[in-house]
Amino acid sequence: MAFKKRFTPRKKFCRFCADKSLPLDYKRPDILRDFITERGKIIARRITGTCAKCQRRLTREIKRARQMALLYYTTTHATYVKKRTV
Ligand SMILES: [Zn+2]
């Protein structure tokens, strides 16, 4: 059974350190959205694999994006916004 383990578990790495061109910025909610749950919670570092340095920046940028209404605080709020903009 040489090929028994075809799928190795996803290796965790910091996406922002791995790809220097990936902007960590509140103006890019499309990227920040990968690091928050459907309910708007910031996903823990141990799950995403983001390094401590980037996680701190990420948290700050997500909070900024929320203030700028680029991201949502909660799901309820998101649907409310969607309804208004559609
Ligand atoms: Zn990093």
PDB file of the backbone (N, CA, C, O) and the ligand in Angstrom, with CONECT records:
HET     ZN  A 101       1
ATOM      1  N   MET A   1       0.842  -1.204   0.000  1.00  0.00           N
ATOM      2  CA  MET A   1       0.000   0.000   0.000  1.00  0.00           C
ATOM      3  C   MET A   1       0.879   1.257   0.000  1.00  0.00           C
ATOM      4  O   MET A   1       0.918   2.025   0.961  1.00  0.00           O
ATOM      5  N   ALA A   2       1.555   1.420  -1.082  1.00  0.00           N
ATOM      6  CA  ALA A   2       2.481   2.548  -1.154  1.00  0.00           C
ATOM      7  C   ALA A   2       1.740   3.875  -1.254  1.00  0.00           C
ATOM      8  O   ALA A   2       2.200   4.909  -0.770  1.00  0.00           O
ATOM      9  N   PHE A   3       0.569   3.811  -1.903  1.00  0.00           N
ATOM     10  CA  PHE A   3      -0.154   5.074  -2.126  1.00  0.00           C
ATOM     11  C   PHE A   3      -1.368   5.194  -1.216  1.00  0.00           C
ATOM     12  O   PHE A   3      -2.359   5.847  -1.546  1.00  0.00           O
ATOM     13  N   LYS A   4      -1.264   4.554  -0.077  1.00  0.00           N
ATOM     14  CA  LYS A   4      -2.394   4.554   0.847  1.00  0.00           C
ATOM     15  C   LYS A   4      -2.767   5.987   1.251  1.00  0.00           C
ATOM     16  O   LYS A   4      -3.940   6.362   1.265  1.00  0.00           O
ATOM     17  N   LYS A   5      -1.760   6.756   1.570  1.00  0.00           N
ATOM     18  CA  LYS A   5      -2.029   8.111   2.040  1.00  0.00           C
ATOM     19  C   LYS A   5      -1.808   9.099   0.889  1.00  0.00           C
ATOM     20  O   LYS A   5      -0.742   9.698   0.748  1.00  0.00           O
ATOM     21  N   ARG A   6      -2.823   9.240   0.099  1.00  0.00           N
ATOM     22  CA  ARG A   6      -2.693  10.128  -1.061  1.00  0.00           C
ATOM     23  C   ARG A   6      -2.845  11.592  -0.666  1.00  0.00           C
ATOM     24  O   ARG A   6      -2.175  12.476  -1.200  1.00  0.00           O
ATOM     25  N   PHE A   7      -3.752  11.820   0.293  1.00  0.00           N
ATOM     26  CA  PHE A   7      -4.010  13.210   0.692  1.00  0.00           C
ATOM     27  C   PHE A   7      -3.359  13.502   2.040  1.00  0.00           C
ATOM     28  O   PHE A   7      -3.804  13.020   3.082  1.00  0.00           O
ATOM     29  N   THR A   8      -2.334  14.272   1.997  1.00  0.00           N
ATOM     30  CA  THR A   8      -1.709  14.668   3.252  1.00  0.00           C
ATOM     31  C   THR A   8      -2.538  15.809   3.840  1.00  0.00           C
ATOM     32  O   THR A   8      -3.089  16.615   3.090  1.00  0.00           O
ATOM     33  N   PRO A   9      -2.635  15.891   5.147  1.00  0.00           N
ATOM     34  CA  PRO A   9      -3.424  16.980   5.729  1.00  0.00           C
ATOM     35  C   PRO A   9      -2.853  18.330   5.318  1.00  0.00           C
ATOM     36  O   PRO A   9      -1.641  18.507   5.201  1.00  0.00           O
ATOM     37  N   ARG A  10      -3.750  19.264   5.107  1.00  0.00           N
ATOM     38  CA  ARG A  10      -3.340  20.573   4.620  1.00  0.00           C
ATOM     39  C   ARG A  10      -2.250  21.179   5.490  1.00  0.00           C
ATOM     40  O   ARG A  10      -2.404  21.331   6.702  1.00  0.00           O
ATOM     41  N   LYS A  11      -1.183  21.510   4.860  1.00  0.00           N
ATOM     42  CA  LYS A  11      -0.085  22.099   5.622  1.00  0.00           C
ATOM     43  C   LYS A  11      -0.440  23.539   5.956  1.00  0.00           C
ATOM     44  O   LYS A  11      -0.857  24.312   5.094  1.00  0.00           O
ATOM     45  N   LYS A  12      -0.271  23.872   7.196  1.00  0.00           N
ATOM     46  CA  LYS A  12      -0.597  25.243   7.605  1.00  0.00           C
ATOM     47  C   LYS A  12       0.598  26.158   7.374  1.00  0.00           C
ATOM     48  O   LYS A  12       1.735  25.840   7.725  1.00  0.00           O
ATOM     49  N   PHE A  13       0.310  27.271   6.789  1.00  0.00           N
ATOM     50  CA  PHE A  13       1.370  28.257   6.619  1.00  0.00           C
ATOM     51  C   PHE A  13       0.737  29.630   6.587  1.00  0.00           C
ATOM     52  O   PHE A  13      -0.453  29.784   6.313  1.00  0.00           O
ATOM     53  N   CYS A  14       1.541  30.603   6.867  1.00  0.00           N
ATOM     54  CA  CYS A  14       1.028  31.961   6.867  1.00  0.00           C
ATOM     55  C   CYS A  14       0.905  32.453   5.437  1.00  0.00           C
ATOM     56  O   CYS A  14       1.896  32.576   4.717  1.00  0.00           O
ATOM     57  N   ARG A  15      -0.318  32.731   5.040  1.00  0.00           N
ATOM     58  CA  ARG A  15      -0.546  33.111   3.641  1.00  0.00           C
ATOM     59  C   ARG A  15       0.087  34.450   3.302  1.00  0.00           C
ATOM     60  O   ARG A  15       0.468  34.698   2.158  1.00  0.00           O
ATOM     61  N   PHE A  16       0.194  35.303   4.299  1.00  0.00           N
ATOM     62  CA  PHE A  16       0.713  36.641   4.023  1.00  0.00           C
ATOM     63  C   PHE A  16       2.241  36.630   3.951  1.00  0.00           C
ATOM     64  O   PHE A  16       2.844  37.444   3.252  1.00  0.00           O
ATOM     65  N   CYS A  17       2.866  35.686   4.691  1.00  0.00           N
ATOM     66  CA  CYS A  17       4.314  35.571   4.597  1.00  0.00           C
ATOM     67  C   CYS A  17       4.710  34.787   3.351  1.00  0.00           C
ATOM     68  O   CYS A  17       5.726  35.074   2.718  1.00  0.00           O
ATOM     69  N   ALA A  18       3.892  33.792   3.008  1.00  0.00           N
ATOM     70  CA  ALA A  18       4.198  32.953   1.846  1.00  0.00           C
ATOM     71  C   ALA A  18       4.090  33.745   0.556  1.00  0.00           C
ATOM     72  O   ALA A  18       4.901  33.582  -0.357  1.00  0.00           O
ATOM     73  N   ASP A  19       3.087  34.600   0.488  1.00  0.00           N
ATOM     74  CA  ASP A  19       2.872  35.391  -0.725  1.00  0.00           C
ATOM     75  C   ASP A  19       2.990  36.876  -0.367  1.00  0.00           C
ATOM     76  O   ASP A  19       2.060  37.483   0.164  1.00  0.00           O
ATOM     77  N   LYS A  20       4.140  37.426  -0.667  1.00  0.00           N
ATOM     78  CA  LYS A  20       4.394  38.818  -0.293  1.00  0.00           C
ATOM     79  C   LYS A  20       3.510  39.803  -1.058  1.00  0.00           C
ATOM     80  O   LYS A  20       3.289  40.934  -0.625  1.00  0.00           O
ATOM     81  N   SER A  21       3.018  39.349  -2.189  1.00  0.00           N
ATOM     82  CA  SER A  21       2.196  40.245  -3.004  1.00  0.00           C
ATOM     83  C   SER A  21       0.750  40.294  -2.510  1.00  0.00           C
ATOM     84  O   SER A  21      -0.036  41.138  -2.941  1.00  0.00           O
ATOM     85  N   LEU A  22       0.410  39.370  -1.594  1.00  0.00           N
ATOM     86  CA  LEU A  22      -0.951  39.342  -1.067  1.00  0.00           C
ATOM     87  C   LEU A  22      -1.149  40.515  -0.108  1.00  0.00           C
ATOM     88  O   LEU A  22      -0.535  40.550   0.958  1.00  0.00           O
ATOM     89  N   PRO A  23      -1.976  41.448  -0.465  1.00  0.00           N
ATOM     90  CA  PRO A  23      -2.113  42.623   0.394  1.00  0.00           C
ATOM     91  C   PRO A  23      -2.916  42.325   1.644  1.00  0.00           C
ATOM     92  O   PRO A  23      -3.959  41.674   1.589  1.00  0.00           O
ATOM     93  N   LEU A  24      -2.420  42.809   2.765  1.00  0.00           N
ATOM     94  CA  LEU A  24      -3.142  42.705   4.043  1.00  0.00           C
ATOM     95  C   LEU A  24      -3.625  44.107   4.347  1.00  0.00           C
ATOM     96  O   LEU A  24      -2.925  44.912   4.962  1.00  0.00           O
ATOM     97  N   ASP A  25      -4.834  44.375   3.903  1.00  0.00           N
ATOM     98  CA  ASP A  25      -5.292  45.753   3.886  1.00  0.00           C
ATOM     99  C   ASP A  25      -6.807  45.781   4.079  1.00  0.00           C
ATOM    100  O   ASP A  25      -7.518  44.904   3.587  1.00  0.00           O
ATOM    101  N   TYR A  26      -7.287  46.771   4.783  1.00  0.00           N
ATOM    102  CA  TYR A  26      -8.742  46.872   4.981  1.00  0.00           C
ATOM    103  C   TYR A  26      -9.475  47.167   3.682  1.00  0.00           C
ATOM    104  O   TYR A  26     -10.688  46.982   3.587  1.00  0.00           O
ATOM    105  N   LYS A  27      -8.725  47.628   2.677  1.00  0.00           N
ATOM    106  CA  LYS A  27      -9.358  47.930   1.403  1.00  0.00           C
ATOM    107  C   LYS A  27      -9.592  46.689   0.551  1.00  0.00           C
ATOM    108  O   LYS A  27     -10.145  46.768  -0.546  1.00  0.00           O
ATOM    109  N   ARG A  28      -9.160  45.534   1.074  1.00  0.00           N
ATOM    110  CA  ARG A  28      -9.360  44.286   0.347  1.00  0.00           C
ATOM    111  C   ARG A  28     -10.216  43.321   1.163  1.00  0.00           C
ATOM    112  O   ARG A  28      -9.712  42.306   1.644  1.00  0.00           O
ATOM    113  N   PRO A  29     -11.484  43.619   1.321  1.00  0.00           N
ATOM    114  CA  PRO A  29     -12.339  42.736   2.127  1.00  0.00           C
ATOM    115  C   PRO A  29     -12.474  41.335   1.539  1.00  0.00           C
ATOM    116  O   PRO A  29     -12.798  40.382   2.248  1.00  0.00           O
ATOM    117  N   ASP A  30     -12.217  41.217   0.214  1.00  0.00           N
ATOM    118  CA  ASP A  30     -12.312  39.903  -0.412  1.00  0.00           C
ATOM    119  C   ASP A  30     -11.268  38.944   0.162  1.00  0.00           C
ATOM    120  O   ASP A  30     -11.511  37.742   0.274  1.00  0.00           O
ATOM    121  N   ILE A  31     -10.110  39.486   0.521  1.00  0.00           N
ATOM    122  CA  ILE A  31      -9.067  38.647   1.125  1.00  0.00           C
ATOM    123  C   ILE A  31      -9.358  38.450   2.605  1.00  0.00           C
ATOM    124  O   ILE A  31      -9.225  37.343   3.127  1.00  0.00           O
ATOM    125  N   LEU A  32      -9.750  39.513   3.272  1.00  0.00           N
ATOM    126  CA  LEU A  32     -10.030  39.432   4.712  1.00  0.00           C
ATOM    127  C   LEU A  32     -11.159  38.454   5.008  1.00  0.00           C
ATOM    128  O   LEU A  32     -11.194  37.820   6.062  1.00  0.00           O
ATOM    129  N   ARG A  33     -12.073  38.347   4.064  1.00  0.00           N
ATOM    130  CA  ARG A  33     -13.235  37.478   4.263  1.00  0.00           C
ATOM    131  C   ARG A  33     -12.828  36.018   4.449  1.00  0.00           C
ATOM    132  O   ARG A  33     -13.554  35.245   5.074  1.00  0.00           O
ATOM    133  N   ASP A  34     -11.659  35.636   3.905  1.00  0.00           N
ATOM    134  CA  ASP A  34     -11.178  34.268   4.083  1.00  0.00           C
ATOM    135  C   ASP A  34     -10.825  33.988   5.533  1.00  0.00           C
ATOM    136  O   ASP A  34     -10.727  32.828   5.935  1.00  0.00           O
ATOM    137  N   PHE A  35     -10.635  35.030   6.314  1.00  0.00           N
ATOM    138  CA  PHE A  35     -10.160  34.853   7.678  1.00  0.00           C
ATOM    139  C   PHE A  35     -11.232  35.165   8.711  1.00  0.00           C
ATOM    140  O   PHE A  35     -10.933  35.300   9.897  1.00  0.00           O
ATOM    141  N   ILE A  36     -12.464  35.280   8.270  1.00  0.00           N
ATOM    142  CA  ILE A  36     -13.562  35.422   9.220  1.00  0.00           C
ATOM    143  C   ILE A  36     -14.604  34.348   8.925  1.00  0.00           C
ATOM    144  O   ILE A  36     -14.723  33.875   7.796  1.00  0.00           O
ATOM    145  N   THR A  37     -15.343  33.978   9.940  1.00  0.00           N
ATOM    146  CA  THR A  37     -16.369  32.955   9.765  1.00  0.00           C
ATOM    147  C   THR A  37     -17.597  33.571   9.098  1.00  0.00           C
ATOM    148  O   THR A  37     -17.674  34.783   8.898  1.00  0.00           O
ATOM    149  N   GLU A  38     -18.545  32.713   8.764  1.00  0.00           N
ATOM    150  CA  GLU A  38     -19.779  33.194   8.156  1.00  0.00           C
ATOM    151  C   GLU A  38     -20.509  34.164   9.073  1.00  0.00           C
ATOM    152  O   GLU A  38     -21.255  35.040   8.635  1.00  0.00           O
ATOM    153  N   ARG A  39     -20.263  33.972  10.349  1.00  0.00           N
ATOM    154  CA  ARG A  39     -20.917  34.841  11.330  1.00  0.00           C
ATOM    155  C   ARG A  39     -20.103  36.088  11.633  1.00  0.00           C
ATOM    156  O   ARG A  39     -20.475  36.895  12.485  1.00  0.00           O
ATOM    157  N   GLY A  40     -18.999  36.235  10.934  1.00  0.00           N
ATOM    158  CA  GLY A  40     -18.224  37.460  11.088  1.00  0.00           C
ATOM    159  C   GLY A  40     -17.141  37.413  12.137  1.00  0.00           C
ATOM    160  O   GLY A  40     -16.519  38.430  12.445  1.00  0.00           O
ATOM    161  N   LYS A  41     -16.913  36.235  12.687  1.00  0.00           N
ATOM    162  CA  LYS A  41     -15.873  36.129  13.702  1.00  0.00           C
ATOM    163  C   LYS A  41     -14.501  35.975  13.045  1.00  0.00           C
ATOM    164  O   LYS A  41     -14.373  35.334  12.002  1.00  0.00           O
ATOM    165  N   ILE A  42     -13.509  36.548  13.645  1.00  0.00           N
ATOM    166  CA  ILE A  42     -12.153  36.385  13.129  1.00  0.00           C
ATOM    167  C   ILE A  42     -11.680  34.977  13.490  1.00  0.00           C
ATOM    168  O   ILE A  42     -11.754  34.574  14.651  1.00  0.00           O
ATOM    169  N   ILE A  43     -11.200  34.237  12.508  1.00  0.00           N
ATOM    170  CA  ILE A  43     -10.795  32.852  12.735  1.00  0.00           C
ATOM    171  C   ILE A  43      -9.449  32.823  13.446  1.00  0.00           C
ATOM    172  O   ILE A  43      -8.527  33.567  13.111  1.00  0.00           O
ATOM    173  N   ALA A  44      -9.365  31.934  14.447  1.00  0.00           N
ATOM    174  CA  ALA A  44      -8.162  31.850  15.276  1.00  0.00           C
ATOM    175  C   ALA A  44      -6.947  31.461  14.458  1.00  0.00           C
ATOM    176  O   ALA A  44      -7.040  30.755  13.454  1.00  0.00           O
ATOM    177  N   ARG A  45      -5.827  31.935  14.912  1.00  0.00           N
ATOM    178  CA  ARG A  45      -4.544  31.712  14.260  1.00  0.00           C
ATOM    179  C   ARG A  45      -4.208  30.224  14.151  1.00  0.00           C
ATOM    180  O   ARG A  45      -3.648  29.776  13.150  1.00  0.00           O
ATOM    181  N   ARG A  46      -4.550  29.478  15.175  1.00  0.00           N
ATOM    182  CA  ARG A  46      -4.231  28.043  15.171  1.00  0.00           C
ATOM    183  C   ARG A  46      -4.992  27.306  14.078  1.00  0.00           C
ATOM    184  O   ARG A  46      -4.599  26.206  13.689  1.00  0.00           O
ATOM    185  N   ILE A  47      -6.062  27.889  13.581  1.00  0.00           N
ATOM    186  CA  ILE A  47      -6.830  27.254  12.519  1.00  0.00           C
ATOM    187  C   ILE A  47      -6.346  27.708  11.141  1.00  0.00           C
ATOM    188  O   ILE A  47      -6.160  26.884  10.246  1.00  0.00           O
ATOM    189  N   THR A  48      -6.146  28.982  10.974  1.00  0.00           N
ATOM    190  CA  THR A  48      -5.744  29.479   9.657  1.00  0.00           C
ATOM    191  C   THR A  48      -4.255  29.298   9.403  1.00  0.00           C
ATOM    192  O   THR A  48      -3.828  29.226   8.251  1.00  0.00           O
ATOM    193  N   GLY A  49      -3.453  29.223  10.476  1.00  0.00           N
ATOM    194  CA  GLY A  49      -2.016  29.061  10.303  1.00  0.00           C
ATOM    195  C   GLY A  49      -1.281  30.369  10.103  1.00  0.00           C
ATOM    196  O   GLY A  49      -0.073  30.379   9.863  1.00  0.00           O
ATOM    197  N   THR A  50      -2.000  31.467  10.201  1.00  0.00           N
ATOM    198  CA  THR A  50      -1.367  32.777  10.063  1.00  0.00           C
ATOM    199  C   THR A  50      -0.372  32.998  11.215  1.00  0.00           C
ATOM    200  O   THR A  50      -0.648  32.622  12.355  1.00  0.00           O
ATOM    201  N   CYS A  51       0.748  33.589  10.923  1.00  0.00           N
ATOM    202  CA  CYS A  51       1.746  33.794  11.970  1.00  0.00           C
ATOM    203  C   CYS A  51       1.308  34.934  12.891  1.00  0.00           C
ATOM    204  O   CYS A  51       0.448  35.740  12.534  1.00  0.00           O
ATOM    205  N   ALA A  52       1.909  34.987  14.072  1.00  0.00           N
ATOM    206  CA  ALA A  52       1.487  35.939  15.103  1.00  0.00           C
ATOM    207  C   ALA A  52       1.534  37.376  14.593  1.00  0.00           C
ATOM    208  O   ALA A  52       0.627  38.169  14.843  1.00  0.00           O
ATOM    209  N   LYS A  53       2.588  37.688  13.888  1.00  0.00           N
ATOM    210  CA  LYS A  53       2.775  39.041  13.384  1.00  0.00           C
ATOM    211  C   LYS A  53       1.656  39.427  12.420  1.00  0.00           C
ATOM    212  O   LYS A  53       1.070  40.505  12.528  1.00  0.00           O
ATOM    213  N   CYS A  54       1.370  38.529  11.476  1.00  0.00           N
ATOM    214  CA  CYS A  54       0.350  38.820  10.475  1.00  0.00           C
ATOM    215  C   CYS A  54      -1.038  38.768  11.091  1.00  0.00           C
ATOM    216  O   CYS A  54      -1.929  39.515  10.687  1.00  0.00           O
ATOM    217  N   GLN A  55      -1.223  37.888  12.067  1.00  0.00           N
ATOM    218  CA  GLN A  55      -2.540  37.799  12.701  1.00  0.00           C
ATOM    219  C   GLN A  55      -2.889  39.108  13.401  1.00  0.00           C
ATOM    220  O   GLN A  55      -4.037  39.552  13.374  1.00  0.00           O
ATOM    221  N   ARG A  56      -1.900  39.712  14.017  1.00  0.00           N
ATOM    222  CA  ARG A  56      -2.137  41.003  14.675  1.00  0.00           C
ATOM    223  C   ARG A  56      -2.532  42.059  13.651  1.00  0.00           C
ATOM    224  O   ARG A  56      -3.460  42.837  13.871  1.00  0.00           O
ATOM    225  N   ARG A  57      -1.819  42.077  12.535  1.00  0.00           N
ATOM    226  CA  ARG A  57      -2.154  43.035  11.475  1.00  0.00           C
ATOM    227  C   ARG A  57      -3.530  42.729  10.902  1.00  0.00           C
ATOM    228  O   ARG A  57      -4.340  43.624  10.658  1.00  0.00           O
ATOM    229  N   LEU A  58      -3.770  41.435  10.695  1.00  0.00           N
ATOM    230  CA  LEU A  58      -5.044  40.993  10.132  1.00  0.00           C
ATOM    231  C   LEU A  58      -6.212  41.452  11.000  1.00  0.00           C
ATOM    232  O   LEU A  58      -7.198  41.988  10.495  1.00  0.00           O
ATOM    233  N   THR A  59      -6.091  41.237  12.304  1.00  0.00           N
ATOM    234  CA  THR A  59      -7.140  41.649  13.234  1.00  0.00           C
ATOM    235  C   THR A  59      -7.416  43.146  13.104  1.00  0.00           C
ATOM    236  O   THR A  59      -8.567  43.579  13.058  1.00  0.00           O
ATOM    237  N   ARG A  60      -6.355  43.910  13.047  1.00  0.00           N
ATOM    238  CA  ARG A  60      -6.501  45.350  12.944  1.00  0.00           C
ATOM    239  C   ARG A  60      -7.196  45.744  11.637  1.00  0.00           C
ATOM    240  O   ARG A  60      -8.073  46.608  11.620  1.00  0.00           O
ATOM    241  N   GLU A  61      -6.793  45.105  10.564  1.00  0.00           N
ATOM    242  CA  GLU A  61      -7.369  45.438   9.259  1.00  0.00           C
ATOM    243  C   GLU A  61      -8.830  45.010   9.162  1.00  0.00           C
ATOM    244  O   GLU A  61      -9.645  45.702   8.552  1.00  0.00           O
ATOM    245  N   ILE A  62      -9.157  43.873   9.760  1.00  0.00           N
ATOM    246  CA  ILE A  62     -10.551  43.409   9.753  1.00  0.00           C
ATOM    247  C   ILE A  62     -11.420  44.396  10.523  1.00  0.00           C
ATOM    248  O   ILE A  62     -12.517  44.746  10.086  1.00  0.00           O
ATOM    249  N   LYS A  63     -10.922  44.837  11.666  1.00  0.00           N
ATOM    250  CA  LYS A  63     -11.683  45.789  12.479  1.00  0.00           C
ATOM    251  C   LYS A  63     -11.849  47.116  11.751  1.00  0.00           C
ATOM    252  O   LYS A  63     -12.886  47.772  11.849  1.00  0.00           O
ATOM    253  N   ARG A  64     -10.823  47.490  11.030  1.00  0.00           N
ATOM    254  CA  ARG A  64     -10.896  48.705  10.224  1.00  0.00           C
ATOM    255  C   ARG A  64     -11.941  48.540   9.127  1.00  0.00           C
ATOM    256  O   ARG A  64     -12.771  49.420   8.895  1.00  0.00           O
ATOM    257  N   ALA A  65     -11.882  47.404   8.465  1.00  0.00           N
ATOM    258  CA  ALA A  65     -12.811  47.137   7.368  1.00  0.00           C
ATOM    259  C   ALA A  65     -14.255  47.149   7.855  1.00  0.00           C
ATOM    260  O   ALA A  65     -15.160  47.591   7.147  1.00  0.00           O
ATOM    261  N   ARG A  66     -14.457  46.656   9.080  1.00  0.00           N
ATOM    262  CA  ARG A  66     -15.805  46.675   9.648  1.00  0.00           C
ATOM    263  C   ARG A  66     -16.288  48.112   9.835  1.00  0.00           C
ATOM    264  O   ARG A  66     -17.440  48.437   9.548  1.00  0.00           O
ATOM    265  N   GLN A  67     -15.402  48.948  10.313  1.00  0.00           N
ATOM    266  CA  GLN A  67     -15.775  50.345  10.536  1.00  0.00           C
ATOM    267  C   GLN A  67     -16.097  51.046   9.236  1.00  0.00           C
ATOM    268  O   GLN A  67     -16.954  51.928   9.177  1.00  0.00           O
ATOM    269  N   MET A  68     -15.390  50.636   8.189  1.00  0.00           N
ATOM    270  CA  MET A  68     -15.620  51.232   6.884  1.00  0.00           C
ATOM    271  C   MET A  68     -16.786  50.560   6.154  1.00  0.00           C
ATOM    272  O   MET A  68     -17.079  50.874   5.001  1.00  0.00           O
ATOM    273  N   ALA A  69     -17.444  49.629   6.852  1.00  0.00           N
ATOM    274  CA  ALA A  69     -18.592  48.905   6.300  1.00  0.00           C
ATOM    275  C   ALA A  69     -18.215  48.059   5.095  1.00  0.00           C
ATOM    276  O   ALA A  69     -19.051  47.801   4.230  1.00  0.00           O
ATOM    277  N   LEU A  70     -16.969  47.630   5.035  1.00  0.00           N
ATOM    278  CA  LEU A  70     -16.543  46.730   3.965  1.00  0.00           C
ATOM    279  C   LEU A  70     -16.746  45.275   4.380  1.00  0.00           C
ATOM    280  O   LEU A  70     -16.893  44.384   3.544  1.00  0.00           O
ATOM    281  N   LEU A  71     -16.750  45.063   5.698  1.00  0.00           N
ATOM    282  CA  LEU A  71     -17.020  43.741   6.242  1.00  0.00           C
ATOM    283  C   LEU A  71     -18.177  43.860   7.229  1.00  0.00           C
ATOM    284  O   LEU A  71     -18.529  44.950   7.680  1.00  0.00           O
ATOM    285  N   TYR A  72     -18.753  42.714   7.548  1.00  0.00           N
ATOM    286  CA  TYR A  72     -19.873  42.732   8.476  1.00  0.00           C
ATOM    287  C   TYR A  72     -19.426  42.345   9.881  1.00  0.00           C
ATOM    288  O   TYR A  72     -18.425  41.650  10.057  1.00  0.00           O
ATOM    289  N   TYR A  73     -20.160  42.792  10.854  1.00  0.00           N
ATOM    290  CA  TYR A  73     -19.911  42.394  12.243  1.00  0.00           C
ATOM    291  C   TYR A  73     -20.604  41.069  12.537  1.00  0.00           C
ATOM    292  O   TYR A  73     -20.035  40.182  13.175  1.00  0.00           O
ATOM    293  N   THR A  74     -21.829  40.952  12.066  1.00  0.00           N
ATOM    294  CA  THR A  74     -22.618  39.732  12.276  1.00  0.00           C
ATOM    295  C   THR A  74     -23.369  39.380  11.002  1.00  0.00           C
ATOM    296  O   THR A  74     -23.472  40.189  10.080  1.00  0.00           O
ATOM    297  N   THR A  75     -23.896  38.151  10.966  1.00  0.00           N
ATOM    298  CA  THR A  75     -24.643  37.696   9.800  1.00  0.00           C
ATOM    299  C   THR A  75     -25.922  38.500   9.615  1.00  0.00           C
ATOM    300  O   THR A  75     -26.291  38.869   8.500  1.00  0.00           O
ATOM    301  N   THR A  76     -26.582  38.759  10.721  1.00  0.00           N
ATOM    302  CA  THR A  76     -27.836  39.497  10.675  1.00  0.00           C
ATOM    303  C   THR A  76     -27.627  40.842   9.989  1.00  0.00           C
ATOM    304  O   THR A  76     -28.413  41.287   9.153  1.00  0.00           O
ATOM    305  N   HIS A  77     -26.537  41.453  10.386  1.00  0.00           N
ATOM    306  CA  HIS A  77     -26.230  42.743   9.821  1.00  0.00           C
ATOM    307  C   HIS A  77     -25.953  42.627   8.322  1.00  0.00           C
ATOM    308  O   HIS A  77     -26.349  43.491   7.540  1.00  0.00           O
ATOM    309  N   ALA A  78     -25.262  41.540   7.929  1.00  0.00           N
ATOM    310  CA  ALA A  78     -24.902  41.339   6.527  1.00  0.00           C
ATOM    311  C   ALA A  78     -26.146  41.214   5.659  1.00  0.00           C
ATOM    312  O   ALA A  78     -26.224  41.809   4.584  1.00  0.00           O
ATOM    313  N   THR A  79     -27.126  40.434   6.132  1.00  0.00           N
ATOM    314  CA  THR A  79     -28.342  40.258   5.337  1.00  0.00           C
ATOM    315  C   THR A  79     -29.109  41.573   5.262  1.00  0.00           C
ATOM    316  O   THR A  79     -29.749  41.894   4.261  1.00  0.00           O
ATOM    317  N   TYR A  80     -29.023  42.297   6.323  1.00  0.00           N
ATOM    318  CA  TYR A  80     -29.701  43.587   6.353  1.00  0.00           C
ATOM    319  C   TYR A  80     -29.089  44.534   5.309  1.00  0.00           C
ATOM    320  O   TYR A  80     -29.802  45.240   4.595  1.00  0.00           O
ATOM    321  N   VAL A  81     -27.781  44.529   5.243  1.00  0.00           N
ATOM    322  CA  VAL A  81     -27.079  45.367   4.274  1.00  0.00           C
ATOM    323  C   VAL A  81     -27.408  44.912   2.857  1.00  0.00           C
ATOM    324  O   VAL A  81     -27.660  45.729   1.972  1.00  0.00           O
ATOM    325  N   LYS A  82     -27.400  43.598   2.657  1.00  0.00           N
ATOM    326  CA  LYS A  82     -27.673  43.053   1.340  1.00  0.00           C
ATOM    327  C   LYS A  82     -29.057  43.469   0.869  1.00  0.00           C
ATOM    328  O   LYS A  82     -29.243  43.881  -0.276  1.00  0.00           O
ATOM    329  N   LYS A  83     -30.015  43.355   1.763  1.00  0.00           N
ATOM    330  CA  LYS A  83     -31.391  43.712   1.414  1.00  0.00           C
ATOM    331  C   LYS A  83     -31.489  45.176   0.972  1.00  0.00           C
ATOM    332  O   LYS A  83     -32.223  45.530   0.049  1.00  0.00           O
ATOM    333  N   ARG A  84     -30.731  45.987   1.661  1.00  0.00           N
ATOM    334  CA  ARG A  84     -30.812  47.412   1.362  1.00  0.00           C
ATOM    335  C   ARG A  84     -30.144  47.774   0.041  1.00  0.00           C
ATOM    336  O   ARG A  84     -30.592  48.671  -0.673  1.00  0.00           O
ATOM    337  N   THR A  85     -29.052  47.050  -0.274  1.00  0.00           N
ATOM    338  CA  THR A  85     -28.311  47.407  -1.475  1.00  0.00           C
ATOM    339  C   THR A  85     -28.915  46.796  -2.738  1.00  0.00           C
ATOM    340  O   THR A  85     -28.752  47.337  -3.831  1.00  0.00           O
ATOM    341  N   VAL A  86     -29.618  45.662  -2.586  1.00  0.00           N
ATOM    342  CA  VAL A  86     -30.212  45.001  -3.765  1.00  0.00           C
ATOM    343  C   VAL A  86     -31.413  45.809  -4.264  1.00  0.00           C
ATOM    344  O   VAL A  86     -32.050  45.425  -5.245  1.00  0.00           O
TER     345      VAL A  86
HETATM  346 ZN    ZN A 101       2.999  35.982   8.448  1.00  0.00          ZN2+
END
